[in-house]
Amino acid sequence: MTDVVVVGSINVDMTSYLVRWPGVGETVTAINTRIGLGGKGANQAVAAARLDSSVALIGAIGSDSFGRDALDRLRRANVHLIPAPAETEATGMAFIDVGPEGGNIIRLAEGANQTLSPEHIDSNAKTIANAKILLLQNEVSIETSLRAAEIARAHDVRVIMDPAPAPVPFWSKDVLQAFDVITPNAHEAHLILGALPQTLSEAQRAAEELRDFGPRGAIVTMGGLGVGWSIGTSRGSMAAPTVPTVDTVAAGDCFNGALATFLAQGAEICDAIQRAVYAAALATTRHGAAEATPTANELYEFGTTLGSNPLESSRV
């Protein structure tokens, strides 16, 4: 049995760090530029693997040099890639600009990711059926994600959906009902509910309201503030630790990969959320996407420095 199966995107990221944001028509020289593994699916998968989950990723890469580089990086991260053939498409690319405060702007070229289909999911149904957690995001077609969720639900596999990038218009209740837990950020919750949560208490209320739209649970992520959630009988909010943020790219992916890992390992909801919040916070102190996610040992040491180790939490 695999702990976590991810169905989603695989990109190569080209990230430039800027001393300030350029104006329209202006050229600004980057402080530094990095090439690394990205795509929300790959980021989630690596985050889970680095926290000692067994992970399979169902995704598509091109037959180009970027695809070979992505495959090599996934292998080194102990992620088992189940590739969908995409001979005529280039590997997905993300062009990321990071500003002086760590915020980012992303331009995405889907490439091979758009070829991942329900038929590819059907051919790997056994892998999904034998997982503990199915982790999804919105960088492949919703039809593909829904087919994966259908297979998972039929075999009592918990389904977590991060609805990012936010679909516009947002999904209907029929779509949201396909997932056990959704993990929108404040902007995505706003698109569903019509109100933007701005505090942790508002995030908790938003999570409770989101359950009326079909999912069995919701976690609203608030960036550096923390999260609010409502899952089963567990409700609450949690502040994120204060850290020296340098890069927020893929922090949400890290949160979701960590959440899936700790739920697969049998953690209670509160414990899994706390550990995922800590993992995401630690990821923002480093440059990059997938490569910024912490290992289990790094997360343990980080918790120790804060005086509250998430790997030893007894919260209920």
Stockholm file with secondary structure:
# STOCKHOLM 1.0

chainA/1-316         MTDVVVVGSINVDMTSYLVRWPGVGETVTAINTRIGLGGKGANQAVAAARLDSSVALIGAIGSDSFGRDALDRLRRANVHLIPAPAETEATGMAFIDVGPEGGNIIRLAEGANQTLSPEHIDSNAKTIANAKILLLQNEVSIETSLRAAEIARAHDVRVIMDPAPAPVPFWSKDVLQAFDVITPNAHEAHLILGALPQTLSEAQRAAEELRDFGPRGAIVTMGGLGVGWSIGTSRGSMAAPTVPTVDTVAAGDCFNGALATFLAQGAEICDAIQRAVYAAALATTRHGAAEATPTANELYEFGTTLGSNPLESSRV
#=GR chainA/1-316 SS CEEEEEECCCEEEEEEECSSCCCTTCCCCCSEEEEEEECHHHHHHHHHHHTTCCEEEEEECCSSHHHHHHHHHHHHTTEEEEEECCTTSCCEEEEEEECTTSCEEEEEECGGGGGCCHHHHHTTHHHHHTEEEEEEESSSCHHHHHHHHHHHHHTTCEEEEECCSCCSSCCCHHHHTTCSEECCBHHHHHHHHSSCCCSHHHHHHHHHHHGGGSCSEEEEECGGGEEEEEETTEEEEEECCCCCCSCCTTHHHHHHHHHHHHHHTTCCHHHHHHHHHHHHHHHTTSSSSGGGSCCHHHHHHHHHHHTSCGGGCCCC
#=GC SS_cons         CEEEEEECCCEEEEEEECSSCCCTTCCCCCSEEEEEEECHHHHHHHHHHHTTCCEEEEEECCSSHHHHHHHHHHHHTTEEEEEECCTTSCCEEEEEEECTTSCEEEEEECGGGGGCCHHHHHTTHHHHHTEEEEEEESSSCHHHHHHHHHHHHHTTCEEEEECCSCCSSCCCHHHHTTCSEECCBHHHHHHHHSSCCCSHHHHHHHHHHHGGGSCSEEEEECGGGEEEEEETTEEEEEECCCCCCSCCTTHHHHHHHHHHHHHHTTCCHHHHHHHHHHHHHHHTTSSSSGGGSCCHHHHHHHHHHHTSCGGGCCCC
//
